[in-house]
Amino acid sequence: MRSWRRWGRSLLIAGGFSILALTAFIVVAPALLRPGANRLRIVQTPRDYGVTSETVEFRPPDQPITLRAWWMPSEPAKAAIILVHGGGDDNRSLPYADGLKLAHDLVSHGYAVLALDLRNYGESDATSEGVTFGDAEANDIIGAMNYLGTQHPGLRYGGLGFSMGGEAVLYAAARDPRLEAIVTTDTFAEARTVAASFVSASTGLPRLVVVPLLWSAERLHGVPLDRGRAIDVVSAIPPRPVLLIQNEADPIVPVEHCRRLAAAIPGSEVWITAAPSADHPLRVSQGRWGMHTQSYKLYPKEYVDRVTRFFDQRFTATSRQ
């Protein structure tokens, strides 16, 4: 009988410590998971892809911070495409999406490219409010246009963003008509419903654990999940053209987000890229991230053809609409 009591007390103590440890994890871990907290070092540059570039600096209109970017000219340029990376630990080299290779392709088709580090990412300065899932980051794109306007007067602007970068591009276009044509890839309609999938893919934690982590991130650490809601502002973009690209097997941003955005942007174009087979090398290599932001890597020629044709329809016209 005594041994059973000792065993029972041991279980209670172990259970108590487990609950305390889990509680501490839920309270503390979201601070470590905060978007932009772990910056990915830039290891490749446009020159590695044979693209002439220079590093430039400028400020957004809303914060006394310095943003850093690569300017990749094309002479003469049809327009400047502002290339915007995603969230997590991404940066202006867009390593997960082969962004520098894409930049090379855009320059080869007559488009200058400005690839920037958003605030709190890469080599750009941090802000006290942290990441806002596209809302405040839109000002970085507006700052890029302000900078280019002083350096290259008369240049026109398009935007191409991946995931959260696409969210920032949509917000920027809704606020600033200088952004004349917009392309997004695997961009969410609103951040809250994709947050659990994103954190689970980032950490490998099951969704059962991720849900209380997100509650803690929002309630205790001020992560503003409600700030990323491009669905609320995109109606201000038309009649400027929008191309929404989405892979049908994206486990982070479901296809329904693309369809919701398309319904909110009259006249927008949609390209749903086909999912590769389950044993496709790229799909296997991506693990939990699946086909998120992989459409260019899956279909590079068709992606470039569609995107440049879309931009050409806007920027090779003799007059602005």
DAMO-V146880 format. One record per residue. RES is the residue in one letter. SS is DSSP state (2 for helix, 1 for strand, 0 for the rest). D_CENTER is the distance of its C-alpha to the mean C-alpha in Angstrom with 2 decimals. Layout:
BEGIN
RES&SS&D_CENTER  RES&SS&D_CENTER
END
This chain:
BEGIN
M&0&60.75  R&2&59.82  S&2&57.53  W&2&55.72  R&2&55.33  R&2&54.01  W&2&51.56  G&2&50.46  R&2&50.02  S&2&47.96  L&2&45.66  L&2&45.35  I&2&44.59  A&2&42.02  G&2&40.44  G&2&40.41  F&2&38.74  S&2&36.12  I&2&35.39  L&2&35.26  A&2&32.95  L&2&30.57  T&2&30.73  A&2&30.07  F&2&27.09  I&2&25.59  V&2&26.32  V&2&25.26  A&2&22.47  P&2&19.71  A&2&20.21  L&2&19.36  L&2&16.30  R&0&14.89  P&0&11.20  G&0&11.55  A&0&15.16  N&0&15.33  R&0&14.28  L&0&14.13  R&0&16.84  I&0&16.46  V&0&19.06  Q&0&18.74  T&0&19.04  P&2&19.48  R&2&23.18  D&2&22.82  Y&2&22.05  G&0&24.85  V&0&22.92  T&0&24.56  S&0&22.39  E&1&22.89  T&1&21.01  V&1&20.95  E&1&20.57  F&1&20.37  R&0&19.96  P&0&18.06  P&0&20.60  D&0&20.21  Q&0&20.41  P&0&22.80  I&0&20.26  T&0&19.67  L&1&16.49  R&1&16.70  A&1&15.72  W&1&17.34  W&1&19.35  M&1&20.38  P&0&23.22  S&0&24.84  E&0&28.39  P&0&28.89  A&0&25.35  K&0&24.87  A&0&21.93  A&1&19.12  I&1&15.64  I&1&12.94  L&1&10.32  V&1&6.92  H&0&4.98  G&0&2.22  G&0&4.64  G&0&8.15  D&0&10.03  D&0&7.96  N&0&9.43  R&0&10.57  S&0&12.42  L&0&9.54  P&0&12.23  Y&0&10.95  A&0&10.47  D&0&13.54  G&2&11.91  L&2&15.16  K&2&17.25  L&2&15.42  A&2&16.02  H&2&19.61  D&2&19.95  L&2&18.85  V&2&21.30  S&2&23.91  H&0&23.68  G&0&24.44  Y&0&21.15  A&1&20.48  V&1&16.97  L&1&15.53  A&1&12.65  L&1&11.90  D&0&11.03  L&0&9.70  R&0&12.35  N&0&12.80  Y&0&11.08  G&0&13.02  E&0&16.19  S&0&15.45  D&0&17.46  A&0&16.82  T&0&17.66  S&0&19.88  E&0&17.80  G&0&14.83  V&0&11.27  T&0&11.42  F&0&8.17  G&0&8.05  D&0&11.85  A&0&13.18  E&0&10.31  A&2&11.49  N&2&14.60  D&2&13.21  I&2&12.84  I&2&16.27  G&2&17.57  A&2&16.65  M&2&18.69  N&2&21.41  Y&2&21.69  L&2&21.87  G&2&24.37  T&2&26.69  Q&2&26.42  H&0&26.41  P&0&28.10  G&0&27.94  L&0&24.71  R&0&22.59  Y&1&18.80  G&1&16.20  G&1&12.41  L&1&10.14  G&1&6.37  F&1&4.46  S&0&3.48  M&2&2.68  G&2&3.27  G&2&5.70  E&2&6.80  A&2&7.67  V&2&9.35  L&2&11.22  Y&2&12.40  A&2&13.51  A&2&15.32  A&2&17.01  R&2&18.34  D&0&19.24  P&0&21.10  R&0&20.83  L&1&17.52  E&1&19.56  A&1&17.47  I&1&13.93  V&1&12.20  T&1&9.15  T&1&8.60  D&0&8.43  T&0&7.16  F&0&9.20  A&0&12.23  E&0&12.40  A&0&11.00  R&2&14.44  T&2&15.30  V&2&12.42  A&2&12.73  A&2&15.78  S&2&14.50  F&2&11.57  V&2&14.23  S&2&16.80  A&2&14.94  S&2&14.22  T&2&17.86  G&0&19.92  L&0&21.46  P&0&22.82  R&2&21.56  L&2&25.00  V&2&24.17  V&2&20.52  V&2&21.64  P&2&23.89  L&2&21.36  L&2&18.95  W&2&22.04  S&2&22.85  A&2&19.41  E&2&19.64  R&2&23.42  L&0&24.32  H&0&21.41  G&0&20.01  V&0&16.41  P&0&15.80  L&2&14.33  D&2&15.97  R&2&14.12  G&0&11.09  R&0&13.33  A&2&12.56  I&2&15.35  D&2&17.76  V&0&17.30  V&2&16.56  S&2&20.32  A&2&20.72  I&0&19.09  P&0&21.90  P&0&23.91  R&0&21.22  P&1&19.84  V&1&16.56  L&1&15.65  L&1&13.56  I&1&13.11  Q&1&13.04  N&1&14.78  E&0&17.58  A&0&17.44  D&0&13.89  P&0&14.94  I&0&11.78  V&0&11.16  P&0&14.73  V&2&15.93  E&2&17.41  H&2&14.20  C&2&14.20  R&2&17.89  R&2&17.73  L&2&15.54  A&2&17.97  A&2&20.89  A&2&19.79  I&0&19.44  P&0&22.90  G&0&23.19  S&0&19.64  E&1&19.53  V&1&18.10  W&1&17.96  I&1&17.86  T&1&18.02  A&0&20.66  A&0&20.23  P&0&22.04  S&0&24.97  A&0&24.67  D&0&26.23  H&0&24.15  P&2&23.53  L&2&19.78  R&2&19.47  V&2&21.79  S&2&20.05  Q&2&16.69  G&2&18.62  R&2&17.05  W&2&13.59  G&0&15.52  M&0&14.08  H&0&10.42  T&0&8.80  Q&0&12.45  S&2&13.98  Y&2&14.51  K&2&16.10  L&2&18.12  Y&0&19.39  P&2&19.00  K&2&21.93  E&2&21.32  Y&2&17.64  V&2&18.84  D&2&21.85  R&2&20.13  V&2&17.52  T&2&20.26  R&2&22.76  F&2&20.57  F&2&20.19  D&2&23.87  Q&2&24.99  R&2&23.73  F&2&24.45  T&0&27.64  A&0&29.43  T&0&32.30  S&0&31.28  R&0&28.41  Q&0&28.23
END
